[in-house]
Amino acid sequence: MRKMLLLIVFSLVILLIGCNEKTVEMDIPREDQFIVGLEVNYAPFNYGQNYKTPYNYEVENMTGLYADGYDVQIAKAIAASLGKVLVIQKLDWDALIPQLESGKIDAIIAGMSPTEARKQSVLFSDGYYESTHVMLVAENSEYSDAKTLADFSGARVVGQHGTVYDDLIDQIPNVEHQTPLKSVPDILTQILANKSDATILELPVALGIAENNPEFKVIELEDGFEVSEEERIVSIAVRLDEQELVNSINTILAGISEEVRIKMMLQAVERENGVTE
């Protein structure tokens, strides 16, 4: 029975990656909706497009905006497996947990790490992606040939507010830890303006940025950061009293193999860069 369930979920994920969904124009009862919050601003996990494709999904609270990315494909698979109609809402990072707690959304699928601090407010699923943390610098930066954390000694490094990226900065010796910014695009602007030297990101995020913007360079460190398991993975957040929901989500995630997850992420990066099969 379990093998059959996993096969069904696996097939469903592959189908959803390549299939379009029709915009729902009828009133759907709230209990039949699976409302997911994400930034729509954190490629390749989630990003926005102003045109429809076979892969993206309409953003409910932003007319004319469609969301794509790894998170969106995971959300589509989960909603379908739960028998719910997916609804995506674009929210600022700092608004995600408050909106979840208030019942305005049902889940956060936004590249969020299950830190101990967040576990006080929300219930996390098993991880749905595990990543490596890297440095992102300007291509012409004095740090563009850096190989170790020590090579960034004295650098001005900025992170995104409320994320593990900002927490990791202090592992760099003699670093100038700048005030964190609200979003990754804000950080990129600050680096290009030479107000910051570098930032810390997950590898697929950094690769997506560099492939789209050749003025940036990804630095994969030889020594790397000391990162706990909870900071290496990203999980889905639901309300603290939603144990049954998180159990269902974990069952669905268990049916998506590591091979399929990697493929989904690579495809999300390719679509962001304008490459489609």
Long-range contacts (C-beta under 8 A, 24 or more apart in sequence): 5-251, 5-255, 6-254, 6-255, 7-255, 8-255, 9-77, 9-81, 9-252, 9-255, 9-256, 10-255, 10-256, 10-257, 10-260, 12-77, 12-80, 12-81, 13-73, 13-77, 13-255, 13-256, 13-260, 13-264, 14-260, 16-73, 16-76, 16-77, 16-80, 17-55, 17-73, 17-264, 17-267, 18-54, 18-55, 19-54, 20-53, 20-54, 20-55, 21-57, 21-76, 21-86, 23-58, 24-85, 28-85, 28-87, 32-84, 32-85, 33-84, 33-85, 33-86, 33-87, 33-106, 34-75, 34-78, 34-79, 34-82, 34-84, 34-85, 34-86, 34-87, 34-106, 34-107, 35-60, 35-87, 35-88, 35-89, 35-104, 35-105, 35-106, 35-107, 36-75, 36-79, 36-86, 36-87, 36-88, 36-89, 36-105, 36-106, 36-107, 36-108, 36-109, 37-89, 37-91, 37-95, 37-96, 37-99, 37-100, 37-104, 37-105, 37-107, 37-108, 37-109, 37-110, 38-67, 38-71, 38-72, 38-75, 38-88, 38-89, 38-90, 38-91, 38-96, 38-108, 38-109, 38-110, 39-90, 39-91, 39-92, 39-93, 39-96, 39-110, 39-183, 40-65, 40-67, 40-88, 40-90, 41-90, 41-183, 41-184, 41-185, 42-69, 42-71, 42-110, 42-111, 42-184, 42-205, 43-69, 43-205, 43-208, 43-209, 43-212, 43-268, 43-269, 43-272, 44-69, 44-70, 44-204, 44-205, 44-208, 44-265, 44-268, 44-269, 44-272, 45-69, 45-70, 45-71, 45-110, 45-111, 45-129, 45-204, 45-205, 45-234, 45-268, 46-70, 46-71, 46-72, 46-109, 46-110, 46-111, 47-272, 48-90, 53-271, 53-276, 55-271, 57-86, 57-88, 58-88, 59-88, 59-89, 59-90, 60-87, 60-88, 60-89, 61-89, 61-90, 62-90, 65-90, 68-268, 68-271, 68-272, 69-268, 69-272, 70-129, 70-204, 70-264, 70-265, 70-268, 71-109, 71-110, 71-111, 73-264, 73-267, 73-268, 74-109, 74-128, 74-236, 74-256, 74-264, 75-107, 75-109, 77-252, 77-256, 78-107, 78-109, 78-236, 78-249, 78-252, 81-248, 81-252, 82-248, 82-252, 92-182, 92-183, 93-160, 93-161, 93-162, 93-163, 93-182, 93-183, 94-161, 94-162, 94-182, 96-237, 97-121, 97-122, 97-237, 100-237, 100-238, 100-239, 101-239, 103-239, 106-238, 106-245, 107-236, 107-237, 107-238, 107-245, 107-249, 108-236, 108-237, 108-238, 109-236, 111-202, 111-205, 111-234, 112-234, 112-235, 112-236, 112-237, 113-163, 113-164, 113-230, 113-231, 113-232, 113-233, 113-234, 113-235, 114-230, 114-233, 114-234, 114-235, 114-237, 115-164, 115-230, 115-231, 116-230, 118-237, 121-240, 122-237, 122-238, 122-239, 122-240, 123-237, 123-238, 123-239, 123-240, 123-241, 123-242, 123-243, 123-246, 124-235, 124-236, 124-237, 124-238, 124-246, 125-235, 125-236, 125-237, 125-238, 125-246, 125-249, 125-250, 125-253, 126-235, 126-250, 126-253, 126-254, 127-233, 127-234, 127-235, 128-233, 128-234, 128-235, 128-236, 128-253, 128-256, 128-261, 129-233, 129-234, 129-261, 129-265, 130-232, 130-233, 130-234, 131-202, 131-203, 131-204, 131-232, 131-233, 131-234, 132-202, 132-203, 132-220, 132-224, 132-232, 133-164, 133-165, 133-168, 133-200, 133-201, 133-202, 133-203, 133-224, 133-225, 133-227, 133-232, 134-200, 134-201, 134-202, 134-203, 134-206, 134-218, 134-219, 134-220, 134-221, 135-198, 135-199, 135-200, 135-206, 135-218, 135-219, 135-221, 136-191, 136-198, 136-199, 136-200, 136-201, 136-206, 136-209, 136-210, 136-216, 136-217, 136-218, 136-219, 137-191, 137-197, 137-198, 137-216, 137-217, 137-219, 138-191, 138-192, 138-194, 138-197, 138-215, 138-216, 138-217, 139-214, 139-215, 139-216, 139-217, 140-215, 141-197, 141-198, 141-217, 142-197, 143-197, 143-198, 143-219, 144-217, 144-219, 146-219, 146-221, 147-219, 147-221, 147-222, 148-221, 148-222, 148-223, 149-173, 149-221, 149-223, 149-224, 149-225, 150-223, 152-197, 152-198, 155-197, 155-198, 156-195, 156-196, 156-197, 156-198, 157-196, 157-197, 157-198, 157-199, 157-200, 158-187, 158-190, 158-191, 158-196, 158-198, 158-199, 159-187, 159-199, 159-200, 160-184, 160-187, 160-199, 164-227, 164-231, 165-199, 165-200, 165-201, 166-200, 167-231, 168-200, 168-225, 168-227, 168-231, 169-200, 171-225, 171-226, 184-209, 188-213, 188-216, 191-216, 200-225, 204-265, 204-268, 204-269, 207-269, 208-269, 208-272, 208-273, 211-269, 211-273, 212-272, 212-273
